[in-house]
C-alpha cells in the first residue's frame, strides 16, 4: 500500500497529485487522501487549523476524483442574437 | 454459489497485500466489483438544489446523457458541499417513478383523466386563452383606462427559474393579465414591505455565511435548523467562535435544541416582544448613538398633523368606513418623501392623494427634511418613538407574550452587550414573522431595532430573511406578482398613472437611486416591445395594464367564485394545500371554465374535482363540475438550464444534465410556445387590444428537437444591452432615451461582458467569506447591503474587528472585503447641492442609497399601509384581549366576508371560548412546503410519514389526548385530523393571568402522494396584511378533541355545529 511519505516525496519534487498518482499507480483521489487524510471530493469538514497543517490544494480538489466538469459561461450564439436584437430594437430609426 | 476456501476472509487477508486487515482485506469480491456512480460518470454538470432558498450547489453526475447521481458541490462558499435530506433525495425526486410523463386531460364534467397529446393540448389551451381573454377584456373602469383582461389568472412559481418567471410575466402582462401571483405573496411579501421601507430594498441584507461573524444571533419567526439546515451550519460556526444563539418561538424545535437560549412566546405577539426591546434600548440610552444620528431618521422632524396611535391604537388619517389610512399626515415636516418599497404609489383609489407624490409636489419634494441633531424636538422621530413604545414595558411583554420578565431582561442584556462599535447582532427570520395580518410591521420592528443598535450593513449584523423556495427571491424580483414590474417598479395604477410622465412623477423619488426610475422603466419597455417602443408613444407604457386596487391571489379566489375569472394557470404551486382556506381555493377552481396545472405529479390542485374533500362530503359531485383541466408534466431542474435566485440574492446558474422524458417540458418551453401559438392566432388582427401581444419581442433562439428556448438568451435580455449590442455592466448604465434595453434593472450586469456571471464557480477557499466570484448577487454583485454603514461618516470602519468596506483616500475610492454598496468614487465628504437630484442628492455619509433621504427609517412616513411604526394588535383569531389598545385587531387589515371564510369571535364577544387553543404552523426538514416535491418522494415520505400535531402534556390531559392517538382540530372553516404527539416542546404560557395552550402543526400534507394526510390550511382563514396582502397562518385558533374526524356529510355538520355554538355570523370578527 502506498504510504504518505511516498506521496509527499513526489509532491516535494514538484509533482501534482495527478502526476504523483500516475507514478504510484493509484487514483489521484487516493493519493490526496493518503497525503492529507481528507477525501478529495470535499465530503469532510476540516477546520481552518486542520487545513493549514495539511498539503491541501489551495482551491478545489474535487477534480481529482470527479469526471470532467461541465460549466460553460459563454454561448456565442447568444452574443450574436443580442447583437441582432440591439440592431433591430435600439438602433432602428424610431428609438 | 458456494464460496471456495479462497474466498474465506482470513485466507484472503493473509494472501493479499493487506496482511494486517486494515483496509482492502475487508472488501468482498462483490464490493470490489462495484464502481461508484460518481466515478463511472462521463461528466459532472454544475447545478443547484431545487428545494429551499439556501440554494445548495449540486454536482450532477451524468452517464450516457442520464443523471445517475447527485451530490453537493464542496467548492460552494455558501453550502460547502452539504445537502439536507431533501437535497440528498433530489435524484429520487427527479428520476424516480412518481413523476408523470404524459399530458392528462379532464373534459368538462368528466369522471377521470384521459390522455391527450402535447401538441393538441397546447393548441386547445391557446384557443381557450384567446377566447377567454376576449370575453373578459376591459378597456376602462370608472372612466379610467385599464386595458386589461380580468378573466385569466396565473399562480406560480417560486420553484421556477428566473427566466421562466420572466417570460410568464412578460407575455401575460402584454396580454393584459394582471392577476399574476406566486408563492412569494403567501410567504415573504411582508419582508419586501418591511425591509424595503426601512432600508431601501426588500430583500435580505446579508448572507447566511456572514452569520459566522455575529456575536449574537437571534432567530425569531424562523426554524432555521429545520427549514434551512445547510445554512444553519453558519450559526454553528458562529457558536464555535463564541457567539450566543437565541431562539424565540412558540414551538421548541431542532433550532431551539441547538440554541443557547430558547424563549417560548405566544404566537402572534412578536411586535410586543420586539417593541419591548426597542423600549428598553430607548429608555436606557443603549443605542449606538453616532450611528443613529448619522444613518437613521431619528433626528427628522415629522409634520405637526401626525397623531400617534393612542389608547385606541389608531394613527392619524384612518377612515373607519374604508378601513384604510391616508398617510399624508405621517410625512416629514416641510418635505415629502416616497418610500423605496411597499406601497410606493399608495393606493390609487385613496382620495386626496391625487396631488401627492414627489414629482407632483415639486416644492415639497425639493425641500430637505428638517433635522434636530439634539434629538430633543418633541416631533422628531426619536421622541415619537420613545412615546410610542413607552407602554411596551417588561411587565406588558410578560402579560402579552407570556415571556417571564427575567428571561426578557436577559434577552435585552444580550442584545445591548452584543451591539455597538465592536460587536454585532444578526436577526434571522422566516415566515413566522411574515404570515400575519400585521406581518410587514413585524419586519419593521426588527429593522428598527437593528438600526437603533447600529447592526445594519456590518459583518455579523443585518436582517437575514430566510426565504423558502429555490427561486422565491427571483420570483419576487422578476416578478410573477400583481403589483410590481421587474425590479420592484410598481405596476401602474389606473387612477394615477395615465402616462409615463405621470407615473414617474408620482412613483419616483427625487433623491436616491429611485430618482432614476425613468431609466429603469424605459429600458424595461424597450426590452419588451423593442422597436415598437418609441419616445413618441411613451415607449409603449400604455400597453401595460393598470391596477385598480388589490389583485392578490386571495382577491383572485374571490373573483373566481364570483365567476369573473374563467381561466387559471398553476405553475408549480399547490394552493389546495399551501394557500389559506383551501376550501375557498377549491371552490374558486370549481367555478373556472378551464384550469392548467403544471407540476411533477398529480397534486391536490389538479385532482380536487375527483377526490377533494367536497367530493367526499357530497357537497360537490364530480359530474357537476364543468372545469376543464389540463395537466402538463413539468421538467425538473436537471432537465433544463436557468437561474435560481436564493435567499441571499445570489443568482446561480444550473446547467442541464439530461433531457426530459416523453411529454415533460420546462415552463420556459411551455410559456414560449404557448405565446407563439397565441400570437399566431392573433396575427393579422387590427384590434387595438392585440397590439401589445403582437408587438412583443418574442423571438428567442431555440435548441434541440423540442425547440427549447435558450434560457441564456432570456438571461441576457434580463441583464441588458446597449444600442451597440454591448452587455451592460450594471444599472448605472441605463438610460431613458431608448438606447438601452434591460428586462430587470436590479439584475443588470449579471451577463456583463457576454459572460454568464451567474455560472461562475470560483472555489470558496480561493476567496473571502462573501464569495464574490461564486455566481452573482444583485445588485451589482454586492453581497452585504448597506455596507457603507460599516464605516463611520468619515469613511473609517467603526472598528477593525468589524471592518467591511472603507474609504481609501489615496485611491479615491471605496474598497474592502465586499463590493461597496455605494458609488465607488463618492467621497465621505461629498455634500449635495440643494438642487441635486437622484443619486447626486445622496451625501457621502448616508448609506441607504435607495431611500429618498439616504437614511434608515426608524419611522416610515410612507410605504406601509397600517402605520409609520409597528403597533401590537392581536391576530385575527385570538383568545386574548389586546392589552395595549382598545382595538383588538389591525384596523387596516384585509378581510373577506364569505360563508366559507368566517372568523372567530374574540375575547368579550359572544361565542368566545369555542375555539380556545392557539395554533401555529411550521416546516419539517424532510418535507417541502405544500408537499408536491416531498410527498411523492419515497425517501422523504419514509422519514416523515404522517401528519401530526404537537400538544403539551397539560393540554393532552385537559382534552384527553393520547400520544400517538388521533385528534380532530376544528375551526370555523373546517375540521381535520392528525396524529397526536404529546411533548414538552409545546409550552403552556401564562398570559394575562391565565394559561394559554398552543398547538404546533406542520403544513405539508394533503390527500395525494405516498404520504397522505389532511391539510392544515383547511383550518385557516383569508385575513390579510394590508401592505403585503399576505395571509395569517402562523397564529389562529381551534378546538381540539380526541378521535378521528367525521367522514362524509358529517364532516361539514361538525363544522356547522361549532359555528352555531359560537354564534358565528357574517359580522363575527370583522370589527377591528
Interface residues (C-beta under 8 A of the other chain):
Chain A: X1 X41 X42 X43 X45 X51 X58 X59 X60 X62 X65 X66 X67 X68 X69 X70 X71 X72 X73 X74 X75 X77 X78 X79 X81 X82 X83 X85 X86 X87 X88 X89 X90 X91 X92 X94 X95
Chain B: X17 X18 X23 X24 X38 X39 X41 X42 X43 X44 X45 X46 X59 X61 X62 X71 X73 X74 X75 X80 X81 X526 X530 X531 X534 X535 X536 X655 X697 X700 X701 X710 X712 X713 X716 X717 X721 X722 X723 X724 X725 X727 X737 X738 X739 X740 X741 X754 X755 X756 X757 X759 X760 X761 X762 X763 X765 X766
